[in-house]
């Protein structure tokens, strides 16, 4: 009888221990964060001028380690145009490169008393610096590709060539942007020579 009671106590204890272990294992909490949802922020300010704004499109499941950034820069002869002109590119990139964040930016347009150069290069620099400062908040990686159209392509190329000292820009795509103002198409046009003088802040160089 004594042996029977000892065996019964042992078996009961073993069953209780097994159930407890199973209960503990079932209570394990998966603390892996859920993937981030896609987000869009329109007309984000990056300066004091009303034209210094951009739209940013953040993809679903983005991370600071993997989500790089494509920046779109509109054309318009440095004096006209708007980021809305690049909205079709936003749609194309979202469909074909869904893992990238997309920034579609404006810059201060040139007019009498407000030269394009270097101001528009510095506007692009301000956009990239602001986005880099928000890497953690946005969960993006501050490595940039620039896609510019016409004057926007010129801005992108010049920024990468002369201003990107930390090599954050990894590629530039030039869509019909000028690359050589000494080309006869420009150099032999007296109207362009006059326009170029108005576009450049000579005191900044």
Backbone as CSV, one residue per row, in Angstrom:
resi,resn,N_x,N_y,N_z,CA_x,CA_y,CA_z,C_x,C_y,C_z
1,UNK,0.834,-1.207,0.000,0.000,0.000,0.000,0.869,1.258,0.000
2,UNK,1.933,1.201,0.783,2.839,2.347,0.866,3.494,2.597,-0.487
3,UNK,3.946,1.513,-1.138,4.564,1.663,-2.457,3.576,2.223,-3.475
4,UNK,2.331,1.784,-3.364,1.305,2.274,-4.289,1.103,3.777,-4.130
5,UNK,1.045,4.243,-2.865,0.864,5.675,-2.619,2.046,6.485,-3.140
6,UNK,3.260,5.949,-2.951,4.446,6.652,-3.440,4.420,6.786,-4.965
7,UNK,4.019,5.677,-5.631,3.937,5.717,-7.093,2.864,6.694,-7.556
8,UNK,1.740,6.715,-6.846,0.648,7.611,-7.212,1.068,9.071,-7.083
9,UNK,1.765,9.373,-5.987,2.251,10.746,-5.778,3.245,11.135,-6.870
10,UNK,4.127,10.195,-7.240,5.137,10.470,-8.274,4.479,10.751,-9.625
11,UNK,3.518,9.888,-9.996,2.838,10.057,-11.284,2.057,11.368,-11.312
12,UNK,1.365,11.676,-10.206,0.590,12.922,-10.137,1.497,14.140,-10.282
13,UNK,2.640,14.101,-9.612,3.598,15.210,-9.692,4.133,15.367,-11.105
14,UNK,4.411,14.235,-11.762,4.949,14.268,-13.124,3.939,14.880,-14.092
15,UNK,2.675,14.474,-13.955,1.621,15.016,-14.813,1.465,16.518,-14.587
16,UNK,1.484,16.937,-13.319,1.343,18.359,-12.989,2.494,19.167,-13.580
17,UNK,3.708,18.626,-13.485,4.887,19.312,-14.007,4.797,19.448,-15.528
18,UNK,4.362,18.376,-16.196,4.246,18.396,-17.658,3.214,19.415,-18.112
19,UNK,2.074,19.443,-17.455,1.022,20.404,-17.790,1.507,21.828,-17.579
20,UNK,2.243,22.041,-16.483,2.768,23.377,-16.188,3.726,23.836,-17.276
21,UNK,4.588,22.919,-17.719,5.549,23.271,-18.769,4.837,23.621,-20.066
22,UNK,3.824,22.818,-20.410,3.072,23.095,-21.632,2.351,24.431,-21.544
23,UNK,1.825,24.726,-20.364,1.121,25.990,-20.164,2.066,27.163,-20.329
24,UNK,3.287,27.008,-19.752,4.271,28.079,-19.869,4.668,28.306,-21.322
25,UNK,4.863,27.200,-22.066,5.294,27.340,-23.450,4.221,27.994,-24.301
26,UNK,2.971,27.736,-23.978,1.877,28.337,-24.739,1.713,29.819,-24.439
27,UNK,2.254,30.263,-23.310,2.107,31.658,-22.908,3.220,32.552,-23.439
28,UNK,4.170,31.983,-24.215,5.269,32.777,-24.742,4.717,33.843,-25.689
29,UNK,5.142,35.090,-25.492,4.641,36.217,-26.282,5.623,36.529,-27.404
30,UNK,5.126,36.610,-28.616,5.945,37.005,-29.761,6.018,38.529,-29.796
31,UNK,7.199,39.059,-29.440,7.341,40.513,-29.368,7.908,41.107,-30.659
32,UNK,7.902,40.331,-31.748,8.335,40.870,-33.033,7.364,41.958,-33.488
33,UNK,7.863,43.170,-33.763,6.938,44.245,-34.150,6.252,43.947,-35.476
34,UNK,5.019,44.361,-35.589,4.273,44.178,-36.828,4.874,45.061,-37.921
35,UNK,4.857,44.606,-39.170,5.376,45.438,-40.269,4.658,46.788,-40.324
36,UNK,5.422,47.823,-40.615,4.837,49.161,-40.701,3.913,49.269,-41.908
37,UNK,2.831,50.002,-41.737,1.915,50.244,-42.843,2.471,51.346,-43.750
38,UNK,2.026,51.348,-44.990,2.401,52.424,-45.907,1.858,53.756,-45.387
39,UNK,2.581,54.835,-45.700,2.157,56.164,-45.240,2.538,57.205,-46.285
40,UNK,1.753,58.262,-46.357,2.009,59.363,-47.286,1.900,60.677,-46.521
41,UNK,2.900,61.544,-46.702,2.877,62.878,-46.103,3.073,63.893,-47.229
42,UNK,2.102,64.771,-47.407,2.121,65.730,-48.502,2.512,67.121,-48.017
43,UNK,3.220,67.838,-48.877,3.588,69.240,-48.622,4.339,69.413,-47.305
44,UNK,5.314,68.550,-47.089,6.172,68.650,-45.912,7.141,69.816,-46.112
45,UNK,7.221,70.698,-45.145,8.084,71.872,-45.262,9.529,71.519,-44.917
46,UNK,10.463,72.083,-45.695,11.881,71.921,-45.361,12.601,73.273,-45.296
47,UNK,11.839,74.363,-45.317,12.431,75.697,-45.245,11.360,76.742,-44.998
48,UNK,11.757,77.994,-45.039,10.836,79.087,-44.713,10.053,79.584,-45.920
49,UNK,10.530,79.291,-47.121,9.823,79.716,-48.327,8.660,78.762,-48.607
50,UNK,7.535,79.306,-49.046,6.346,78.482,-49.294,6.586,77.421,-50.364
51,UNK,7.572,77.649,-51.240,7.871,76.668,-52.288,8.749,75.523,-51.784
52,UNK,9.288,75.652,-50.601,10.188,74.620,-50.069,9.374,73.522,-49.380
53,UNK,8.781,72.668,-50.205,7.941,71.576,-49.705,8.189,70.325,-50.544
54,UNK,7.886,69.182,-49.960,7.964,67.921,-50.707,6.882,66.970,-50.220
55,UNK,6.572,65.986,-51.063,5.706,64.873,-50.687,6.592,63.655,-50.455
56,UNK,6.247,62.846,-49.455,7.014,61.629,-49.208,6.066,60.445,-49.101
57,UNK,6.426,59.384,-49.804,5.626,58.161,-49.873,6.450,57.033,-49.252
58,UNK,5.965,56.505,-48.132,6.691,55.484,-47.385,6.045,54.122,-47.627
59,UNK,6.829,53.109,-48.012,6.242,51.817,-48.355,5.892,50.982,-47.132
60,UNK,5.023,50.038,-47.339,4.671,49.071,-46.303,5.893,48.215,-45.971
61,UNK,6.032,47.879,-44.689,7.104,46.984,-44.272,8.491,47.600,-44.313
62,UNK,8.572,48.916,-44.313,9.867,49.582,-44.416,10.702,49.382,-43.147
63,UNK,12.025,49.449,-43.315,12.952,49.372,-42.190,14.109,50.334,-42.435
64,UNK,14.740,50.720,-41.361,15.888,51.621,-41.457,17.065,50.951,-42.154
65,UNK,17.095,49.632,-42.133,18.214,48.906,-42.716,18.087,48.745,-44.232
66,UNK,16.858,48.700,-44.741,16.672,48.278,-46.134,15.933,49.256,-47.040
67,UNK,15.227,50.229,-46.487,14.355,51.071,-47.317,15.092,52.328,-47.771
68,UNK,15.603,52.288,-48.988,16.315,53.429,-49.552,15.325,54.412,-50.185
69,UNK,15.842,55.547,-50.646,14.970,56.666,-51.024,15.265,57.124,-52.452
70,UNK,14.210,57.277,-53.237,14.312,57.877,-54.569,13.690,59.274,-54.514
71,UNK,14.432,60.258,-55.006,13.977,61.651,-54.981,13.695,62.111,-56.411
72,UNK,12.508,62.661,-56.616,12.093,63.181,-57.920,12.207,64.705,-57.936
73,UNK,12.762,65.249,-59.038,12.990,66.693,-59.149,12.429,67.166,-60.492
74,UNK,11.422,68.005,-60.443,10.718,68.426,-61.659,11.540,69.408,-62.483
75,UNK,11.151,69.559,-63.740,11.771,70.531,-64.624,10.926,71.785,-64.757
76,UNK,11.341,72.635,-65.712,10.620,73.887,-65.938,11.542,75.060,-66.182
77,UNK,12.738,74.779,-66.706,13.653,75.876,-67.022,14.129,76.655,-65.816
78,UNK,14.122,76.039,-64.646,14.550,76.631,-63.377,13.631,77.755,-62.895
79,UNK,12.659,78.140,-63.716,11.785,79.271,-63.376,10.317,78.874,-63.262
80,UNK,9.991,77.635,-63.583,8.593,77.196,-63.591,8.541,75.719,-63.215
81,UNK,7.322,75.162,-63.222,7.144,73.748,-62.917,6.738,73.514,-61.476
82,UNK,6.349,72.272,-61.205,5.869,71.902,-59.877,6.037,70.396,-59.701
83,UNK,6.136,69.968,-58.459,6.274,68.541,-58.169,5.110,67.723,-58.716
84,UNK,3.954,68.345,-58.893,2.806,67.631,-59.460,3.117,67.092,-60.853
85,UNK,4.065,67.736,-61.548,4.453,67.259,-62.877,5.103,65.878,-62.833
86,UNK,5.553,65.458,-61.657,6.238,64.167,-61.507,5.349,63.101,-60.878
87,UNK,4.072,63.385,-60.706,3.196,62.421,-60.031,3.087,61.094,-60.777
88,UNK,3.146,61.133,-62.112,3.107,59.880,-62.868,4.320,59.007,-62.566
89,UNK,5.460,59.649,-62.311,6.647,58.892,-61.941,6.474,58.241,-60.570
90,UNK,5.785,58.930,-59.669,5.511,58.351,-58.347,4.749,57.044,-58.505
91,UNK,3.702,57.066,-59.304,2.885,55.864,-59.519,3.723,54.749,-60.139
92,UNK,4.520,55.094,-61.137,5.369,54.095,-61.797,6.346,53.456,-60.810
93,UNK,6.984,54.274,-60.004,7.959,53.752,-59.047,7.292,52.883,-57.991
94,UNK,6.132,53.286,-57.517,5.427,52.480,-56.519,5.060,51.111,-57.077
95,UNK,4.706,51.065,-58.345,4.311,49.795,-58.954,5.513,48.908,-59.263
96,UNK,6.638,49.502,-59.632,7.784,48.726,-60.100,8.911,48.609,-59.082
97,UNK,8.955,49.510,-58.117,9.979,49.474,-57.071,9.311,49.700,-55.716
98,UNK,8.458,48.762,-55.298,7.602,48.984,-54.121,8.342,49.047,-52.793
99,UNK,9.613,48.665,-52.770,10.356,48.665,-51.506,11.064,49.988,-51.231
100,UNK,10.956,50.941,-52.131,11.638,52.223,-51.968,10.691,53.291,-51.428
101,UNK,11.232,54.158,-50.582,10.525,55.396,-50.250,10.716,56.370,-51.412
102,UNK,9.725,57.227,-51.630,9.777,58.173,-52.748,9.541,59.578,-52.213
103,UNK,10.403,60.496,-52.616,10.245,61.914,-52.273,10.066,62.688,-53.573
104,UNK,9.038,63.498,-53.642,8.756,64.327,-54.821,8.819,65.781,-54.365
105,UNK,9.847,66.489,-54.804,10.137,67.781,-54.177,9.958,68.987,-55.099
106,UNK,9.590,70.089,-54.488,9.658,71.414,-55.102,10.947,72.097,-54.670
107,UNK,11.267,73.184,-55.344,12.389,74.047,-54.965,11.986,75.472,-55.313
108,UNK,12.698,76.433,-54.775,12.348,77.837,-55.012,12.694,78.195,-56.457
109,UNK,11.696,78.598,-57.207,11.881,78.925,-58.619,12.597,80.265,-58.777
110,UNK,13.432,80.322,-59.797,14.188,81.548,-60.048,13.284,82.644,-60.607
111,UNK,13.574,83.858,-60.211,12.911,85.048,-60.750,13.858,86.218,-60.546
112,UNK,13.459,87.393,-60.971,14.314,88.565,-60.813,14.649,88.745,-59.333
113,UNK,15.934,88.771,-59.039,16.386,88.937,-57.660,16.545,87.640,-56.896
114,UNK,16.061,86.525,-57.466,16.222,85.212,-56.820,16.841,84.266,-57.842
115,UNK,18.171,84.215,-57.917,18.819,83.355,-58.912,18.630,81.872,-58.599
116,UNK,18.755,81.072,-59.641,18.591,79.624,-59.472,19.805,78.986,-58.811
117,UNK,20.986,79.453,-59.218,22.215,78.782,-58.776,23.015,79.690,-57.850
118,UNK,23.430,79.204,-56.694,23.338,77.816,-56.221,22.077,77.497,-55.418
119,UNK,21.119,78.411,-55.354,19.985,78.228,-54.439,19.261,76.902,-54.632
120,UNK,19.033,76.512,-55.875,18.276,75.284,-56.105,19.080,74.040,-55.739
121,UNK,20.394,74.097,-55.878,21.230,72.994,-55.398,21.135,72.892,-53.873
122,UNK,21.136,74.043,-53.227,21.062,74.065,-51.764,19.687,73.639,-51.264
123,UNK,18.644,73.920,-52.043,17.315,73.417,-51.687,17.315,71.894,-51.665
124,UNK,17.873,71.289,-52.698,17.941,69.821,-52.736,18.758,69.295,-51.559
125,UNK,19.845,69.975,-51.246,20.651,69.576,-50.093,19.823,69.611,-48.811
126,UNK,19.007,70.639,-48.637,18.169,70.748,-47.440,17.167,69.598,-47.354
127,UNK,16.601,69.214,-48.494,15.667,68.087,-48.514,16.363,66.815,-48.035
128,UNK,17.526,66.531,-48.594,18.233,65.298,-48.237,18.678,65.317,-46.782
129,UNK,19.158,66.463,-46.316,19.585,66.564,-44.920,18.411,66.349,-43.972
130,UNK,17.253,66.923,-44.300,16.092,66.762,-43.422,15.658,65.300,-43.363
131,UNK,15.618,64.652,-44.501,15.210,63.247,-44.520,16.212,62.390,-43.761
132,UNK,17.495,62.662,-43.930,18.507,61.903,-43.191,18.319,62.076,-41.690
133,UNK,17.971,63.280,-41.251,17.790,63.534,-39.816,16.584,62.795,-39.251
134,UNK,15.701,62.310,-40.123,14.486,61.616,-39.688,14.525,60.119,-40.009
135,UNK,15.712,59.590,-40.222,15.854,58.164,-40.548,15.114,57.267,-39.563
136,UNK,15.346,57.501,-38.283,14.753,56.643,-37.254,13.234,56.791,-37.244
137,UNK,12.766,58.018,-37.279,11.321,58.276,-37.235,10.599,57.691,-38.447
138,UNK,11.184,57.877,-39.623,10.538,57.412,-40.852,10.806,55.945,-41.135
139,UNK,11.844,55.395,-40.492,12.290,54.030,-40.761,12.684,53.865,-42.235
140,UNK,13.626,54.718,-42.634,14.199,54.638,-43.976,15.718,54.721,-43.859
141,UNK,16.399,54.312,-44.918,17.857,54.378,-44.970,18.257,55.546,-45.865
142,UNK,19.077,56.440,-45.354,19.415,57.669,-46.081,20.467,57.413,-47.158
143,UNK,20.100,56.580,-48.110,20.848,56.419,-49.352,19.889,56.790,-50.472
144,UNK,20.341,57.690,-51.354,19.410,58.334,-52.275,19.742,58.038,-53.733
145,UNK,18.693,57.890,-54.517,18.779,57.965,-55.963,18.009,59.193,-56.404
146,UNK,18.555,59.942,-57.346,17.915,61.165,-57.829,17.430,60.959,-59.258
147,UNK,16.179,61.303,-59.507,15.621,61.274,-60.859,15.120,62.673,-61.177
148,UNK,15.750,63.316,-62.154,15.375,64.673,-62.511,14.939,64.776,-63.954
149,UNK,14.013,65.679,-64.198,13.535,65.938,-65.553,13.969,67.333,-65.980
150,UNK,14.644,67.429,-67.130,15.042,68.710,-67.704,15.863,69.521,-66.686
151,UNK,15.390,70.692,-66.277,16.128,71.487,-65.293,16.336,70.713,-63.996
152,UNK,15.362,69.887,-63.634,15.512,69.070,-62.430,16.650,68.076,-62.546
153,UNK,16.883,67.569,-63.763,18.012,66.667,-63.981,19.332,67.416,-63.820
154,UNK,19.375,68.657,-64.317,20.581,69.475,-64.144,20.864,69.706,-62.663
155,UNK,19.823,70.006,-61.892,19.990,70.204,-60.447,20.524,68.932,-59.794
156,UNK,19.963,67.787,-60.172,20.393,66.511,-59.592,21.851,66.216,-59.924
157,UNK,22.234,66.409,-61.185,23.608,66.131,-61.599,24.602,67.049,-60.897
158,UNK,24.283,68.329,-60.840,25.188,69.275,-60.198,25.303,69.014,-58.705
159,UNK,24.180,68.649,-58.074,24.251,68.350,-56.644,25.169,67.163,-56.401
160,UNK,24.985,66.106,-57.169,25.806,64.910,-56.972,27.278,65.206,-57.242
161,UNK,27.551,65.999,-58.260,28.932,66.269,-58.654,29.648,67.200,-57.682
162,UNK,28.945,68.212,-57.188,29.619,69.275,-56.436,29.290,69.341,-54.951
163,UNK,28.174,68.763,-54.530,27.712,68.986,-53.158,27.639,67.721,-52.306
164,UNK,27.577,66.566,-52.911,27.383,65.326,-52.155,28.719,64.806,-51.631
165,UNK,29.272,65.506,-50.661,30.605,65.166,-50.155,30.610,63.887,-49.324
166,UNK,29.456,63.470,-48.820,29.392,62.251,-48.009,28.911,61.049,-48.817
167,UNK,28.758,61.220,-50.110,28.391,60.121,-51.013,27.086,59.437,-50.611
168,UNK,26.092,60.232,-50.272,24.776,59.672,-49.972,23.987,59.364,-51.242
169,UNK,24.321,60.046,-52.329,23.631,59.809,-53.602,24.307,58.648,-54.316
170,UNK,23.516,57.621,-54.630,24.065,56.409,-55.232,23.832,56.339,-56.738
171,UNK,22.851,57.068,-57.247,22.679,57.155,-58.694,21.906,58.424,-59.036
172,UNK,22.103,58.889,-60.279,21.328,60.004,-60.823,20.799,59.581,-62.186
173,UNK,19.505,59.739,-62.400,18.889,59.494,-63.702,18.528,60.833,-64.332
174,UNK,19.098,61.110,-65.498,18.906,62.375,-66.210,17.876,62.169,-67.316
175,UNK,16.727,62.829,-67.186,15.696,62.786,-68.221,15.740,64.112,-68.975
176,UNK,16.345,64.110,-70.145,16.507,65.261,-71.051,17.040,66.504,-70.335
177,UNK,17.952,66.314,-69.417,18.545,67.447,-68.712,19.813,67.926,-69.394
178,UNK,20.101,69.234,-69.366,21.321,69.762,-69.986,22.557,69.371,-69.182
179,UNK,23.637,69.093,-69.903,24.888,68.706,-69.242,26.072,69.571,-69.664
180,UNK,25.910,70.380,-70.710,27.042,71.165,-71.199,26.537,72.487,-71.772
181,UNK,26.682,73.554,-70.995,26.229,74.865,-71.467,27.190,75.481,-72.484
182,UNK,28.321,74.811,-72.743,29.227,75.260,-73.796,28.882,74.640,-75.145
183,UNK,27.933,73.729,-75.141,27.453,73.156,-76.396,26.895,74.282,-77.277
184,UNK,27.131,74.222,-78.595,26.635,75.291,-79.482,25.144,75.575,-79.357
185,UNK,24.360,74.570,-78.980,22.926,74.796,-78.810,22.674,75.913,-77.803
186,UNK,23.519,75.967,-76.760,23.397,77.023,-75.747,24.337,78.189,-76.040
187,UNK,25.593,77.858,-76.345,26.616,78.893,-76.473,26.329,79.858,-77.616
188,UNK,25.691,79.382,-78.669,25.422,80.245,-79.822,24.073,80.953,-79.735
189,UNK,23.402,80.793,-78.632,22.091,81.430,-78.447,22.259,82.650,-77.545
190,UNK,22.196,83.865,-78.098,22.403,85.075,-77.273,21.359,85.220,-76.171
191,UNK,20.168,84.732,-76.411,19.130,84.816,-75.382,19.478,83.951,-74.176
192,UNK,20.074,82.785,-74.438,20.441,81.919,-73.320,21.569,82.539,-72.504
193,UNK,22.499,83.199,-73.162,23.595,83.850,-72.439,23.055,84.887,-71.464
194,UNK,22.053,85.649,-71.901,21.429,86.642,-71.021,20.704,85.947,-69.879
195,UNK,19.977,84.885,-70.208,19.233,84.149,-69.181,20.174,83.539,-68.152
196,UNK,21.306,83.013,-68.623,22.247,82.373,-67.704,22.805,83.375,-66.703
197,UNK,23.066,84.589,-67.157,23.552,85.621,-66.237,22.533,85.897,-65.139
198,UNK,21.252,85.866,-65.500,20.204,86.117,-64.508,20.014,84.933,-63.572
199,UNK,20.317,83.734,-64.061,20.104,82.528,-63.257,21.191,82.310,-62.214
200,UNK,22.378,82.857,-62.451,23.528,82.565,-61.591,23.783,83.711,-60.618
201,UNK,23.928,83.354,-59.348,24.355,84.317,-58.330,25.878,84.338,-58.343
202,UNK,26.454,85.267,-59.104,27.905,85.289,-59.270,28.627,85.523,-57.952
203,UNK,27.971,86.194,-57.023,28.607,86.440,-55.735,28.777,85.194,-54.890
204,UNK,28.099,84.113,-55.278,28.186,82.868,-54.511,29.300,81.960,-55.009
205,UNK,29.977,82.377,-56.084,31.015,81.521,-56.671,32.354,82.232,-56.676
